[in-house]
Amino acid sequence: MHLLYQKADHLSGEVIGAAIEVHRNKGPGLIESIYERCLLRELELRSIPATM
């Protein structure tokens, strides 16, 4: 597999993992902006740069 694809695959796995963690901790039913803020924080904790 090409190195770029490997990096993208790893990063997408990290982002999906962060989203799952946020949903697991916060649960269903919140408004989208709450999930966005929580996901940004979770990505920050994982040293993944992101902005809204």
N, C-alpha and C positions, 0 to 999 in steps of 0.2 A: 504494500500500500504506500502511496506517495506520502511523504512527510507532512505536507500541508493538510491532506485528508486525515491523517492521524491526529494532528493538532486540533482540527475542527471537530473530529469525533470526540476527543477528550473534553474539549470545551463544552460541546453541546451536552455531554453527559453530566458535567459539573453544573450547568445551568438547570437542566431538568431535575437533578438531585436537589438543588437549592429550592426550586419551585415546589417539589414534593415535600420537603422539610417545612416550608412555610405553611402549606396546606395542612400538613399533619399537625402542626402546632396551633394554628389558628382555627382550623375546621372550616366547614362550609358556611355560606350565608352572609359573608361580609361584603361590603361594596368593593368594587375593583380597586379604587384608590388606596384602600388599606392594604390589600395584597401587594400592590405595586411598591409601596413604601417598605413593607416587610421584605419583599424580594430584593429590593435594592440593598437593604441592610445585610441580608443573608449573603448576597454576592460580595459585598464589601468585606464581610468576615472571612470569606473564602479567597480574598485578594483578586477578585475578578472585577475589573473596572466596568462600570455601567452608569448611565444617566437616564433620566426620564425625559 
